[in-house]
Amino acid sequence: MNKKERNILAYRNEDDRCYGLAGMAISLASLDAFDRVVEVSIDAKGPMVVFSNEFFWGASQSASPKAVWQRLMNNYHLTTSLAVSNVLSRCLVRDKGADPTEMLARLKPAIRDEGREVCVLEDDEIEVFYDNTLRSMQRIFSNRRIYPLVDELARILARRRRLSGREIAEELHYLRLF
């Protein structure tokens, strides 16, 4: 990936980061995955989402290979949904309907690599999985009625700087989003 390709995914400013993170919080709510996140932070030097032990070690050591694989697939679904939601929130809500196609195209190789490496999926399986995830997140972010709520959540993130998984759930409940 050259520098220009990387820059299209880079955050332009703090407001852009807040909207990306607000989109990820909406995705967490839609997947009922608050328990898999310790906190989110717009000030993080690395990833803005810190996953809980539940995300990494939720399966028992005595779990069957099928159960372990299913857990890996659930985590892959979560991380893919977070990434796609980040882009959709930034483009559709913050940038008032900007076309997310180019950003999503730049994101897709990382999603494909994760599917191959972590879940040992074939390219056609990854394509179907990605398309289903994208459709699901597009249904959420194409609903203009949630835009004011995403705006408010971005303002809350800008003010508070970080939220735990439980606090995200509380804020979204307070905003009557979920």
Backbone as a printed PyTorch tensor [residue, N CA C, xyz], in Angstrom:
tensor([[[  0.8470,  -1.1630,   0.0000],
         [  0.0000,   0.0000,   0.0000],
         [  0.8980,   1.2340,   0.0000]],

        [[  0.6970,   2.1080,  -0.9730],
         [  1.5170,   3.3120,  -1.0120],
         [  0.9740,   4.3690,  -0.0530]],

        [[  1.7120,   5.4680,   0.0610],
         [  1.3640,   6.5010,   1.0480],
         [ -0.0200,   7.0960,   0.7840]],

        [[ -0.3610,   7.3420,  -0.4750],
         [ -1.6710,   7.9100,  -0.7990],
         [ -2.7870,   6.9520,  -0.4050]],

        [[ -2.5770,   5.6490,  -0.6480],
         [ -3.5910,   4.6660,  -0.2830],
         [ -3.7950,   4.6240,   1.2240]],

        [[ -2.7120,   4.7140,   1.9920],
         [ -2.8270,   4.7260,   3.4530],
         [ -3.5280,   5.9900,   3.9270]],

        [[ -3.2160,   7.1180,   3.2960],
         [ -3.7680,   8.3930,   3.7440],
         [ -5.2770,   8.4870,   3.5990]],

        [[ -5.8590,   7.7750,   2.6530],
         [ -7.3080,   7.8530,   2.4840],
         [ -8.0350,   7.2910,   3.6930]],

        [[ -7.4040,   6.3720,   4.4030],
         [ -8.0100,   5.8120,   5.6110],
         [ -7.6270,   6.5920,   6.8650]],

        [[ -6.5920,   7.4190,   6.7690],
         [ -6.1190,   8.1630,   7.9370],
         [ -7.1770,   9.1640,   8.3940]],

        [[ -7.2000,   9.3890,   9.6860],
         [ -8.1130,  10.3810,  10.2320],
         [ -7.6100,  11.7710,   9.8890]],

        [[ -8.5310,  12.6250,   9.4900],
         [ -8.1610,  13.9900,   9.0980],
         [ -7.9570,  14.8950,  10.3070]],

        [[ -8.6960,  14.6090,  11.3750],
         [ -8.6130,  15.4280,  12.5770],
         [ -9.3400,  14.7020,  13.7130]],

        [[ -9.4010,  15.3440,  14.8610],
         [-10.0540,  14.7160,  16.0120],
         [-11.5380,  14.4700,  15.7750]],

        [[-12.1980,  15.3850,  15.1100],
         [-13.6220,  15.2210,  14.8220],
         [-13.8550,  13.9660,  13.9810]],

        [[-12.9990,  13.7390,  13.0080],
         [-13.0910,  12.5490,  12.1660],
         [-12.9050,  11.2840,  13.0090]],

        [[-11.9490,  11.3280,  13.9450],
         [-11.7290,  10.1910,  14.8590],
         [-12.9730,   9.9370,  15.7100]],

        [[-13.5790,  11.0030,  16.2080],
         [-14.7770,  10.8570,  17.0490],
         [-15.9240,  10.2120,  16.2740]],

        [[-16.1130,  10.6190,  15.0450],
         [-17.1760,  10.0200,  14.2410],
         [-16.8620,   8.5650,  13.9000]],

        [[-15.6090,   8.2670,  13.6140],
         [-15.2330,   6.8780,  13.3690],
         [-15.5000,   6.0160,  14.5790]],

        [[-15.1230,   6.5190,  15.7420],
         [-15.3270,   5.7710,  16.9790],
         [-16.8160,   5.6790,  17.3400]],

        [[-17.5670,   6.7240,  17.0580],
         [-19.0210,   6.6730,  17.2870],
         [-19.6450,   5.5860,  16.4030]],

        [[-19.1920,   5.4890,  15.1740],
         [-19.6750,   4.4340,  14.2920],
         [-19.3540,   3.0540,  14.8350]],

        [[-18.1640,   2.9100,  15.3920],
         [-17.7740,   1.6250,  15.9710],
         [-18.6520,   1.3040,  17.1880]],

        [[-18.9800,   2.3110,  17.9700],
         [-19.8510,   2.0890,  19.1290],
         [-21.2400,   1.6360,  18.6920]],

        [[-21.7430,   2.2150,  17.6150],
         [-23.0430,   1.7990,  17.0740],
         [-22.9660,   0.3390,  16.6380]],

        [[-21.8630,  -0.0220,  16.0170],
         [-21.6630,  -1.4100,  15.5910],
         [-21.6340,  -2.3520,  16.7930]],

        [[-20.9380,  -1.9540,  17.8590],
         [-20.9170,  -2.7690,  19.0800],
         [-22.3280,  -3.0070,  19.5870]],

        [[-23.1290,  -1.9600,  19.5610],
         [-24.5100,  -2.0930,  20.0330],
         [-25.3110,  -3.0320,  19.1410]],

        [[-25.1450,  -2.8950,  17.8360],
         [-25.9220,  -3.7320,  16.9210],
         [-25.5550,  -5.2050,  17.0630]],

        [[-24.3400,  -5.4850,  17.5080],
         [-23.8830,  -6.8670,  17.6830],
         [-23.9720,  -7.3360,  19.1370]],

        [[-24.4610,  -6.4590,  20.0160],
         [-24.5360,  -6.7550,  21.4460],
         [-23.1860,  -7.2750,  21.9420]],

        [[-22.1420,  -6.5150,  21.6730],
         [-20.7740,  -6.9540,  21.9600],
         [-20.0540,  -6.0480,  22.9570]],

        [[-20.7910,  -5.3520,  23.7900],
         [-20.1590,  -4.4680,  24.7600],
         [-19.2200,  -5.2100,  25.6980]],

        [[-19.5220,  -6.4780,  25.9740],
         [-18.6980,  -7.2640,  26.8960],
         [-17.3240,  -7.6020,  26.3100]],

        [[-17.1440,  -7.4000,  25.0280],
         [-15.8590,  -7.7230,  24.4140],
         [-14.9440,  -6.5190,  24.2920]],

        [[-15.3550,  -5.3970,  24.8870],
         [-14.5540,  -4.1740,  24.8220],
         [-14.3090,  -3.6470,  26.2290]],

        [[-13.0370,  -3.3840,  26.5260],
         [-12.6840,  -2.7570,  27.8010],
         [-12.9800,  -1.2700,  27.7120]],

        [[-12.4470,  -0.6290,  26.6570],
         [-12.6830,   0.7930,  26.4730],
         [-12.3950,   1.2040,  25.0450]],

        [[-12.9230,   2.3710,  24.7050],
         [-12.5840,   3.0380,  23.4570],
         [-12.0160,   4.3930,  23.8310]],

        [[-11.0670,   4.8760,  23.0500],
         [-10.4320,   6.1580,  23.3700],
         [ -9.9980,   6.8610,  22.0980]],

        [[-10.3530,   8.1230,  21.9890],
         [ -9.9090,   8.8810,  20.8250],
         [ -8.4620,   9.3410,  20.9830]],

        [[ -7.9150,   9.2370,  22.1860],
         [ -6.5280,   9.6470,  22.4260],
         [ -5.5270,   8.5070,  22.2990]],

        [[ -5.9920,   7.3090,  22.0110],
         [ -5.1080,   6.1450,  21.9400],
         [ -4.0560,   6.3410,  20.8480]],

        [[ -2.8350,   5.9950,  21.1690],
         [ -1.7490,   6.0710,  20.1790],
         [ -1.8460,   4.9080,  19.1970]],

        [[ -2.3320,   3.7890,  19.6850],
         [ -2.5260,   2.6090,  18.8380],
         [ -3.9980,   2.4760,  18.5020]],

        [[ -4.5010,   1.2550,  18.5230],
         [ -5.9300,   1.0460,  18.2400],
         [ -6.8180,   1.7960,  19.2330]],

        [[ -7.8950,   2.3540,  18.7270],
         [ -8.8120,   3.1170,  19.5710],
         [ -9.7190,   2.2110,  20.3910]],

        [[ -9.7740,   0.9270,  20.0670],
         [-10.6070,  -0.0290,  20.7830],
         [ -9.7030,  -1.0220,  21.4950]],

        [[ -9.8900,  -1.1420,  22.8110],
         [ -9.1560,  -2.1300,  23.6010],
         [-10.1290,  -3.2580,  23.9040]],

        [[ -9.8050,  -4.4420,  23.3990],
         [-10.6870,  -5.5870,  23.5840],
         [-10.4590,  -6.2400,  24.9400]],

        [[-11.5090,  -6.8340,  25.4620],
         [-11.4710,  -7.5040,  26.7670],
         [-10.9080,  -8.9100,  26.6280]],

        [[-10.6580,  -9.5220,  27.7620],
         [-10.2310, -10.9220,  27.7620],
         [-11.2950, -11.8060,  27.1290]],

        [[-12.5500, -11.4240,  27.2590],
         [-13.6460, -12.1740,  26.6480],
         [-13.4430, -12.2950,  25.1390]],

        [[-12.9300, -11.2500,  24.5280],
         [-12.6620, -11.2760,  23.0900],
         [-11.5530, -12.2830,  22.7760]],

        [[-10.5010, -12.2540,  23.5660],
         [ -9.3350, -13.0830,  23.2720],
         [ -9.4310, -14.5040,  23.8140]],

        [[-10.0080, -14.6370,  25.0090],
         [ -9.9660, -15.9360,  25.6840],
         [-11.3320, -16.4350,  26.0880]],

        [[-12.3530, -16.0860,  25.3530],
         [-13.7100, -16.4550,  25.7320],
         [-14.0060, -17.9390,  25.6690]],

        [[-13.2300, -18.6770,  24.8890],
         [-13.5030, -20.1140,  24.7630],
         [-12.6910, -20.8970,  25.7870]],

        [[-13.2670, -21.9370,  26.3010],
         [-12.6040, -22.8190,  27.2450],
         [-11.5160, -23.6140,  26.5250]],

        [[-10.4760, -23.9930,  27.2800],
         [ -9.4090, -24.8040,  26.6890],
         [ -9.9400, -26.1790,  26.2820]],

        [[-11.0200, -26.6020,  26.8890],
         [-11.5930, -27.8980,  26.5440],
         [-12.6290, -27.7910,  25.4260]],

        [[-12.7610, -26.6070,  24.8590],
         [-13.7440, -26.4060,  23.7910],
         [-13.3460, -27.1920,  22.5460]],

        [[-14.3430, -27.5900,  21.8230],
         [-14.1100, -28.3380,  20.5850],
         [-13.5020, -27.4150,  19.5280]],

        [[-12.8130, -27.9860,  18.5550],
         [-12.2730, -27.1640,  17.4670],
         [-13.3640, -26.3530,  16.7610]],

        [[-14.5460, -26.9410,  16.6360],
         [-15.6550, -26.2200,  16.0080],
         [-16.0410, -24.9890,  16.8230]],

        [[-16.0960, -25.1440,  18.1460],
         [-16.4420, -24.0130,  19.0180],
         [-15.3720, -22.9270,  18.9530]],

        [[-14.1100, -23.3270,  18.9060],
         [-13.0140, -22.3570,  18.8100],
         [-13.1020, -21.6100,  17.4800]],

        [[-13.3460, -22.3510,  16.3920],
         [-13.4610, -21.7160,  15.0880],
         [-14.6350, -20.7500,  15.0580]],

        [[-15.7560, -21.1440,  15.6690],
         [-16.9270, -20.2640,  15.7170],
         [-16.6020, -18.9810,  16.4780]],

        [[-15.8270, -19.1140,  17.5350],
         [-15.4110, -17.9390,  18.3140],
         [-14.5480, -17.0180,  17.4540]],

        [[-13.6260, -17.6050,  16.6920],
         [-12.7830, -16.8160,  15.7870],
         [-13.6400, -16.1020,  14.7410]],

        [[-14.6410, -16.7910,  14.2230],
         [-15.5410, -16.1760,  13.2370],
         [-16.3480, -15.0320,  13.8570]],

        [[-16.8010, -15.2150,  15.0930],
         [-17.5310, -14.1300,  15.7750],
         [-16.6430, -12.9130,  15.9570]],

        [[-15.3970, -13.1390,  16.3400],
         [-14.4560, -12.0290,  16.5060],
         [-14.1590, -11.3540,  15.1620]],

        [[-14.0180, -12.1660,  14.1200],
         [-13.7900, -11.6270,  12.7730],
         [-14.9880, -10.7790,  12.3470]],

        [[-16.1780, -11.2530,  12.6400],
         [-17.3760, -10.4790,  12.3290],
         [-17.3680,  -9.1510,  13.0810]],

        [[-16.9780,  -9.1890,  14.3460],
         [-16.9300,  -7.9710,  15.1430],
         [-15.9150,  -6.9790,  14.5780]],

        [[-14.6870,  -7.4320,  14.3260],
         [-13.6640,  -6.4950,  13.8550],
         [-13.9950,  -5.9630,  12.4580]],

        [[-14.5740,  -6.8030,  11.6090],
         [-14.9800,  -6.3400,  10.2810],
         [-16.0930,  -5.3080,  10.4040]],

        [[-17.0560,  -5.5670,  11.2540],
         [-18.1640,  -4.6270,  11.4620],
         [-17.6640,  -3.2970,  12.0200]],

        [[-16.7310,  -3.3580,  12.9520],
         [-16.1710,  -2.1270,  13.5190],
         [-15.4890,  -1.2940,  12.4320]],

        [[-14.6750,  -1.9410,  11.6180],
         [-13.9380,  -1.2190,  10.5820],
         [-14.8920,  -0.6040,   9.5480]],

        [[-15.8570,  -1.3720,   9.1070],
         [-16.8120,  -0.8830,   8.1150],
         [-17.6590,   0.2490,   8.7070]],

        [[-18.0940,   0.0920,   9.9430],
         [-18.9000,   1.1260,  10.6030],
         [-18.1220,   2.4190,  10.7800]],

        [[-16.8590,   2.3100,  11.0650],
         [-15.9980,   3.4800,  11.1940],
         [-16.0440,   4.2870,   9.8910]],

        [[-15.8400,   3.6170,   8.7800],
         [-15.8310,   4.2890,   7.4730],
         [-17.2040,   4.8580,   7.1500]],

        [[-18.2530,   4.0810,   7.3410],
         [-19.5990,   4.5480,   7.0020],
         [-20.0110,   5.7460,   7.8470]],

        [[-19.6880,   5.7270,   9.1180],
         [-20.0310,   6.8500,   9.9880],
         [-19.3120,   8.1230,   9.5440]],

        [[-18.0510,   7.9810,   9.2250],
         [-17.2680,   9.1410,   8.7890],
         [-17.7890,   9.7020,   7.4740]],

        [[-18.0920,   8.8340,   6.5290],
         [-18.5280,   9.2960,   5.2090],
         [-19.9920,   9.7320,   5.1980]],

        [[-20.8650,   8.8630,   5.6650],
         [-22.2920,   9.1190,   5.5280],
         [-22.8170,  10.1370,   6.5350]],

        [[-22.3130,  10.1010,   7.7580],
         [-22.8330,  11.0100,   8.7830],
         [-21.9940,  12.2870,   8.8540]],

        [[-20.7130,  12.1450,   9.1660],
         [-19.8680,  13.3310,   9.3310],
         [-19.7570,  14.1330,   8.0490]],

        [[-19.4850,  13.4290,   6.9380],
         [-19.2790,  14.1070,   5.6570],
         [-20.5570,  14.2180,   4.8360]],

        [[-21.6810,  13.9910,   5.4910],
         [-23.0150,  14.2220,   4.9260],
         [-23.2330,  13.5340,   3.5700]],

        [[-22.9800,  12.2270,   3.5580],
         [-23.2860,  11.4370,   2.3760],
         [-22.1530,  11.2450,   1.3990]],

        [[-20.9210,  11.4950,   1.8240],
         [-19.7770,  11.2530,   0.9390],
         [-19.7330,   9.7660,   0.5680]],

        [[-19.2730,   9.4830,  -0.6150],
         [-19.2070,   8.1130,  -1.1030],
         [-18.0890,   7.3490,  -0.3870]],

        [[-18.4280,   6.2680,   0.3250],
         [-17.4210,   5.5140,   1.0720],
         [-16.6950,   4.4550,   0.2320]],

        [[-17.0110,   4.3470,  -1.0540],
         [-16.5030,   3.2630,  -1.8900],
         [-14.9840,   3.1730,  -1.8810]],

        [[-14.3010,   4.2780,  -2.0760],
         [-12.8380,   4.2460,  -2.1420],
         [-12.2250,   3.8530,  -0.7970]],

        [[-12.7550,   4.3930,   0.2810],
         [-12.2300,   4.0220,   1.6060],
         [-12.4680,   2.5490,   1.8960]],

        [[-13.6540,   2.0640,   1.5630],
         [-13.9530,   0.6430,   1.7900],
         [-13.0550,  -0.2470,   0.9350]],

        [[-12.7710,   0.1900,  -0.2800],
         [-11.8820,  -0.5860,  -1.1510],
         [-10.4740,  -0.6620,  -0.5660]],

        [[-10.0200,   0.3900,   0.0830],
         [ -8.6910,   0.3990,   0.7150],
         [ -8.6750,  -0.4580,   1.9770]],

        [[ -9.8130,  -0.5790,   2.6140],
         [ -9.9350,  -1.3700,   3.8370],
         [-10.0340,  -2.8670,   3.5530]],

        [[-10.6110,  -3.2080,   2.4340],
         [-10.9330,  -4.5970,   2.1200],
         [ -9.7250,  -5.5450,   2.1330]],

        [[ -8.5500,  -5.1740,   1.6580],
         [ -7.4150,  -6.1120,   1.7250],
         [ -7.0680,  -6.5340,   3.1580]],

        [[ -7.1730,  -5.6250,   4.1090],
         [ -6.8940,  -5.9760,   5.5080],
         [ -7.9490,  -6.9520,   6.0250]],

        [[ -9.1910,  -6.7390,   5.6370],
         [-10.2700,  -7.6430,   6.0330],
         [-10.0490,  -9.0160,   5.4010]],

        [[ -9.6460,  -9.0130,   4.1470],
         [ -9.3690, -10.2730,   3.4490],
         [ -8.2060, -11.0110,   4.1130]],

        [[ -7.1470, -10.2790,   4.4410],
         [ -5.9850, -10.9110,   5.0940],
         [ -6.3650, -11.5280,   6.4330]],

        [[ -7.1660, -10.8040,   7.2180],
         [ -7.5840, -11.3310,   8.5150],
         [ -8.4230, -12.5990,   8.3420]],

        [[ -9.3070, -12.6010,   7.3710],
         [-10.1340, -13.7830,   7.1200],
         [ -9.2990, -14.9960,   6.7260]],

        [[ -8.2790, -14.7600,   5.9110],
         [ -7.3880, -15.8570,   5.4950],
         [ -6.5540, -16.3600,   6.6670]],

        [[ -5.9450, -15.4300,   7.4030],
         [ -4.9910, -15.7980,   8.4530],
         [ -5.6560, -16.3280,   9.7180]],

        [[ -6.6950, -15.6630,  10.1630],
         [ -7.3060, -16.0120,  11.4470],
         [ -8.3370, -17.1310,  11.3100]],

        [[ -9.1370, -17.0640,  10.2740],
         [-10.2470, -18.0160,  10.1410],
         [-10.0260, -19.0500,   9.0410]],

        [[ -8.9310, -18.9330,   8.3190],
         [ -8.5850, -19.8520,   7.2300],
         [ -9.7260, -19.9370,   6.2090]],

        [[-10.2360, -18.7900,   5.8370],
         [-11.3100, -18.7220,   4.8550],
         [-10.7340, -18.5920,   3.4480]],

        [[-11.4760, -19.0790,   2.4930],
         [-11.1330, -18.9090,   1.0810],
         [-11.6570, -17.5520,   0.6230]],

        [[-11.0990, -17.0520,  -0.4720],
         [-11.4790, -15.7250,  -0.9610],
         [-12.9750, -15.5940,  -1.2440]],

        [[-13.6010, -16.6330,  -1.8110],
         [-15.0340, -16.5470,  -2.0930],
         [-15.8480, -16.4900,  -0.7920]],

        [[-15.3960, -17.1830,   0.2450],
         [-16.0800, -17.1310,   1.5410],
         [-15.9240, -15.7510,   2.1710]],

        [[-14.7450, -15.1850,   2.0400],
         [-14.4880, -13.8450,   2.5720],
         [-15.3630, -12.8260,   1.8540]],

        [[-15.4980, -12.9640,   0.5580],
         [-16.3060, -12.0340,  -0.2280],
         [-17.7640, -12.0470,   0.2280]],

        [[-18.3260, -13.2260,   0.4050],
         [-19.7140, -13.3570,   0.8690],
         [-19.8450, -12.7660,   2.2840]],

        [[-18.9040, -13.0930,   3.1530],
         [-18.9140, -12.5900,   4.5230],
         [-18.8360, -11.0610,   4.5340]],

        [[-17.9160, -10.5010,   3.7640],
         [-17.7470,  -9.0540,   3.6950],
         [-19.0260,  -8.3910,   3.1640]],

        [[-19.5800,  -8.9240,   2.0890],
         [-20.7870,  -8.3460,   1.5090],
         [-21.9440,  -8.3550,   2.5120]],

        [[-22.1030,  -9.4470,   3.2570],
         [-23.1630,  -9.5200,   4.2650],
         [-22.9360,  -8.5070,   5.3850]],

        [[-21.6960,  -8.3920,   5.8330],
         [-21.3720,  -7.4270,   6.8870],
         [-21.6040,  -6.0010,   6.3980]],

        [[-21.1500,  -5.7050,   5.1940],
         [-21.3340,  -4.3700,   4.6320],
         [-22.8200,  -4.0410,   4.5060]],

        [[-23.6080,  -4.9630,   3.9940],
         [-25.0580,  -4.7240,   3.8680],
         [-25.6990,  -4.4340,   5.2290]],

        [[-25.3060,  -5.2060,   6.2180],
         [-25.8580,  -5.0240,   7.5580],
         [-25.5230,  -3.6360,   8.1150]],

        [[-24.2800,  -3.2290,   7.9710],
         [-23.8720,  -1.9170,   8.4840],
         [-24.4580,  -0.7870,   7.6380]],

        [[-24.6090,  -1.0090,   6.3410],
         [-25.2320,   0.0150,   5.4920],
         [-26.6890,   0.2350,   5.8800]],

        [[-27.3800,  -0.8340,   6.2650],
         [-28.7770,  -0.6790,   6.7140],
         [-28.8420,   0.2610,   7.9180]],

        [[-27.8860,   0.1150,   8.8100],
         [-27.8740,   0.9770,   9.9970],
         [-27.5280,   2.4110,   9.6180]],

        [[-26.4320,   2.5940,   8.8820],
         [-25.9330,   3.9460,   8.6210],
         [-26.6270,   4.6580,   7.4640]],

        [[-27.5090,   3.9780,   6.7620],
         [-28.3000,   4.6650,   5.7460],
         [-29.6000,   5.2080,   6.3360]],

        [[-29.8720,   4.8950,   7.5920],
         [-31.0460,   5.3940,   8.2780],
         [-30.7270,   6.7860,   8.8420]],

        [[-31.2070,   7.7920,   8.1890],
         [-30.8910,   9.1790,   8.5670],
         [-31.4300,   9.5610,   9.9580]],

        [[-32.3680,   8.7790,  10.4740],
         [-32.8980,   9.0920,  11.8050],
         [-31.8560,   8.8930,  12.8980]],

        [[-30.8250,   8.0830,  12.6430],
         [-29.8000,   7.9040,  13.6730],
         [-28.6920,   8.9590,  13.5820]],

        [[-28.6610,   9.7450,  12.5160],
         [-27.5820,  10.7160,  12.3470],
         [-27.4560,  11.6890,  13.5210]],

        [[-28.5560,  12.2640,  14.0180],
         [-28.4100,  13.1600,  15.1790],
         [-27.8400,  12.4260,  16.4030]],

        [[-28.1650,  11.1510,  16.5400],
         [-27.6520,  10.3850,  17.6650],
         [-26.1560,  10.1060,  17.5000]],

        [[-25.7280,   9.8360,  16.2710],
         [-24.3000,   9.6450,  16.0070],
         [-23.5620,  10.9530,  16.2600]],

        [[-24.1530,  12.0690,  15.8250],
         [-23.5550,  13.3840,  16.0860],
         [-23.3600,  13.5980,  17.5900]],

        [[-24.3910,  13.2930,  18.3610],
         [-24.3160,  13.4780,  19.8140],
         [-23.2890,  12.5430,  20.4400]],

        [[-23.2400,  11.3020,  20.0060],
         [-22.2490,  10.3660,  20.5380],
         [-20.8360,  10.8270,  20.2020]],

        [[-20.6210,  11.3790,  19.0200],
         [-19.3000,  11.9210,  18.6560],
         [-18.9380,  13.0880,  19.5790]],

        [[-19.9200,  13.9310,  19.8990],
         [-19.6550,  15.0490,  20.8380],
         [-19.3220,  14.5240,  22.2340]],

        [[-20.0240,  13.4800,  22.6600],
         [-19.7460,  12.8730,  23.9760],
         [-18.3280,  12.3170,  23.9960]],

        [[-17.9320,  11.6370,  22.9420],
         [-16.5690,  11.0870,  22.8650],
         [-15.5270,  12.2050,  22.8730]],

        [[-15.7960,  13.2970,  22.1780],
         [-14.8630,  14.4210,  22.1610],
         [-14.7040,  15.0170,  23.5610]],

        [[-15.7870,  15.0780,  24.3030],
         [-15.7590,  15.6480,  25.6460],
         [-15.1530,  14.6870,  26.6670]],

        [[-15.5660,  13.4320,  26.6380],
         [-15.1320,  12.4740,  27.6690],
         [-13.8080,  11.7950,  27.3370]],

        [[-13.4470,  11.7250,  26.0640],
         [-12.1760,  11.1800,  25.5750],
         [-12.1120,   9.6620,  25.5440]],

        [[-12.7170,   8.9980,  26.5050],
         [-12.7300,   7.5310,  26.5200],
         [-13.9880,   7.0620,  27.2300]],

        [[-14.4350,   5.8770,  26.8000],
         [-15.6020,   5.2570,  27.4150],
         [-15.3450,   3.7630,  27.5350]],

        [[-15.8120,   3.1750,  28.6170],
         [-15.7440,   1.7210,  28.7490],
         [-16.8830,   1.1180,  27.9290]],

        [[-16.8390,  -0.1810,  27.7350],
         [-17.9280,  -0.8500,  27.0330],
         [-19.2630,  -0.6070,  27.7140]],

        [[-19.2760,  -0.6790,  29.0440],
         [-20.4970,  -0.4340,  29.8110],
         [-20.9660,   1.0110,  29.6380]],

        [[-20.0340,   1.9650,  29.6300],
         [-20.4060,   3.3740,  29.4620],
         [-20.9470,   3.6490,  28.0570]],

        [[-20.4150,   2.9600,  27.0570],
         [-20.9640,   3.1020,  25.7060],
         [-22.4250,   2.6490,  25.7180]],

        [[-22.6790,   1.4930,  26.3270],
         [-24.0470,   0.9800,  26.4060],
         [-24.9550,   1.9820,  27.1210]],

        [[-24.4670,   2.5650,  28.2180],
         [-25.2640,   3.5390,  28.9620],
         [-25.5540,   4.7820,  28.1240]],

        [[-24.5500,   5.2890,  27.4380],
         [-24.7470,   6.4910,  26.6120],
         [-25.7370,   6.2160,  25.4840]],

        [[-25.6110,   5.0670,  24.8360],
         [-26.5320,   4.7340,  23.7520],
         [-27.9450,   4.5240,  24.2830]],

        [[-28.0660,   3.9420,  25.4630],
         [-29.3800,   3.7810,  26.0890],
         [-29.9610,   5.1600,  26.4070]],

        [[-29.1360,   6.0450,  26.9540],
         [-29.5680,   7.3950,  27.2800],
         [-30.0200,   8.1330,  26.0220]],

        [[-29.2980,   7.9240,  24.9200],
         [-29.6660,   8.5720,  23.6570],
         [-30.8440,   7.8850,  22.9740]],

        [[-31.2970,   6.7720,  23.5900],
         [-32.4170,   5.9800,  23.0810],
         [-32.1410,   5.3920,  21.7110]],

        [[-30.8750,   5.0500,  21.5000],
         [-30.5160,   4.4450,  20.2240],
         [-30.7230,   2.9380,  20.2740]],

        [[-30.3110,   2.3260,  21.3800],
         [-30.4620,   0.8650,  21.5100],
         [-30.9980,   0.5420,  22.8800]]])
